[in-house]
Amino acid sequence: MVKALNLDQTLEPVLKTSPAAKNRFIYSRNKLHMLPSSIGSALTHPLIAPKIPRAGLDLIKSASGQSDESIESFITRRFGKGMSDDLISAMVHGIYAGDASKLSVRSTFGMLYHLEKDYGSVVLGMLMGGGTVETPWDTVLKEKIVAKMPDLKDFVDKTSIYSFKDGLEELSRALERDLVASGRVDIRKASIVEKLDFDQQGRTVNVSIKGQDPLQVDSVVSALPPQVLYSLLPNSYPELIQNPSVTVAVVNLVYNGDQARLPSPGFGYLIPRSENSAVNHKGLLGIVFDSCSIPDQDQGASRDHTLKLTAMIGGHMFEQIVGNHDGVDANPESSSIKEQELLFEQIAVDAVKKHLKIEAIPDIVKVHIHNQCIPQYLVGHLQRMQTLDQSLRADYDGLLAVTGAGYLGVSVNDCIKNAREVAEAVVSKMGEEEENGEAQLVGKQDAVTGLERSWFL
Ligand SMILES: Cc1cc2nc3c(=O)[nH]c(=O)nc-3n(C[C@H](O)[C@H](O)[C@H](O)COP(=O)(O)OP(=O)(O)OC[C@H]3O[C@@H](n4cnc5c(N)ncnc54)[C@H](O)[C@@H]3O)c2cc1C
């Protein structure tokens, strides 16, 4: 997509060899610990070495045969509670802002689940090169892309993360420009969908939009959060409302001048749940060292004298921090929002002082509270997605498909890949219909739901 949108020039890859990619930290027991970059360094690592004897049992313990369990339960069973509490819970904070004791291992760290299932041991499976979770669509897509862009594999292998000169938003802006320029796409912003009505006989969908004339369309691909879709549909699917979503406060801090220096260059640090993070760290999930991790986003003379940090706070601990159980008030003018923003600013500034020993006052502070922004795949999620796949196929026969973070992966890459897959499938069905000159070609077996891959994960 980056190539197709001519964004190569503005792409900011972070190579796996750079300090930002190699130096990742965990804050635990009052200090930052750099994560080991090799097996050798893991053997002497203060957080990891004491856990190795217990973790070694993974090589001989038999598989549990369970179809799913929490991340904490899986890691504790195979590697010991310490590994789950001190290390994995921090990663879960970093990716899902979630609680490792609640999230499904199969839906979040599917590779671990498959290594145990296929090899009986995670470590053995890794040593034998297993664990790749690749669906038939992934294989086809990879072959197609690599044939078109042979350099891409090398680029991907070398790259740890990526952004763009003006941030990730460049991607959605460029996509919008490209679609509008094609003249074939009508984008309606700030339009709230209120209802979806399906006419199975006429093979049409009526989309009610707040304050606008309704739209009649041939099929719908919903990229809305699942709980929103639930409220728009005539049929009630419990699978759409099983997972809660968490709220995350994002605090951006900018320090100008040489007063503020990082103790060590790197990507940033995460805090494990075992630190009693809701109480001891006021729900801080972690801090990203932006100016270090993607330095080329900043230009000009001040570049080397500016420190930019992003603190993420809340997630599964959000309600505990703000002291209510209703999430945030939707009105940005409300005093409770302002109070909450001040609270999160204070938590971030205090953490920077305590953890990074930076006493300077930030020159710029921005706080954004992202309400219900990361879906939490609870245990059994994948099986529920399989049930939903069957229901959508049976009930809508291709008139409704779903995609987005609520279903089969929360990362930007997952969202793009899954959206591409469902879009290609829908377009290919439409092509078949046009070719055959028939209005109703989408047979039940072939109906696109966007959840087909759930059977292969
Ligand atoms: C703080 C934070 C940091 C993250 N960091 C990373 C990262 O470093 N790397 C990574 O890969 N991923 C990251 N993620 C995850 C990733 O950004 C998201 O999972 C992904 O962008 C979700 O995309 P989406 O399109 O599915 O959902 P959304 O972007 O939430 O889109 C859903 C859209 O539906 C709209 N909507 C809701 N109701 C209606 C309605 N009735 N009618 C019309 N529209 C409606 C909403 O306005 C919204 O625009 C992060 C997420 C957060 C919150």
The ligand as a Gaussian input file, in Angstrom:
#p B3LYP/6-31G(d) Opt

LIG

0 1
 C       -2.942000       4.551000      22.003000
 C       -2.853000       3.504000      20.935000
 C       -1.613000       3.139000      20.416000
 C       -1.520000       2.176000      19.418000
 N       -0.286000       1.858000      18.923000
 C       -0.198000       0.989000      17.905000
 C        1.077000       0.693000      17.312000
 O        2.109000       1.231000      17.710000
 N        1.115000      -0.209000      16.297000
 C       -0.009000      -0.810000      15.827000
 O        0.088000      -1.605000      14.888000
 N       -1.219000      -0.556000      16.365000
 C       -1.348000       0.327000      17.380000
 N       -2.572000       0.601000      17.928000
 C       -3.764000      -0.137000      17.452000
 C       -4.329000       0.387000      16.151000
 O       -4.047000       1.759000      16.010000
 C       -5.855000       0.218000      16.111000
 O       -6.222000      -1.073000      16.538000
 C       -6.382000       0.403000      14.692000
 O       -5.991000       1.658000      14.196000
 C       -7.889000       0.279000      14.692000
 O       -8.405000       0.593000      13.410000
 P       -9.921000       0.382000      13.072000
 O      -10.153000       1.029000      11.734000
 O      -10.326000      -1.040000      13.219000
 O      -10.716000       1.146000      14.234000
 P      -10.952000       2.681000      14.458000
 O       -9.796000       3.471000      13.981000
 O      -11.371000       2.812000      15.874000
 O      -12.174000       2.994000      13.477000
 C      -13.510000       2.814000      13.808000
 C      -14.242000       4.005000      13.220000
 O      -15.658000       3.804000      13.307000
 C      -16.233000       5.077000      13.502000
 N      -17.629000       4.899000      13.993000
 C      -18.043000       4.440000      15.208000
 N      -19.402000       4.395000      15.239000
 C      -19.856000       4.823000      14.034000
 C      -21.153000       4.972000      13.449000
 N      -22.271000       4.658000      14.088000
 N      -21.208000       5.426000      12.164000
 C      -20.100000       5.737000      11.460000
 N      -18.844000       5.599000      11.961000
 C      -18.721000       5.158000      13.222000
 C      -15.320000       5.743000      14.508000
 O      -15.495000       7.128000      14.498000
 C      -13.951000       5.325000      13.959000
 O      -13.463000       6.258000      13.042000
 C       -2.691000       1.570000      18.927000
 C       -3.943000       1.931000      19.442000
 C       -4.019000       2.894000      20.426000
 C       -5.381000       3.292000      20.937000

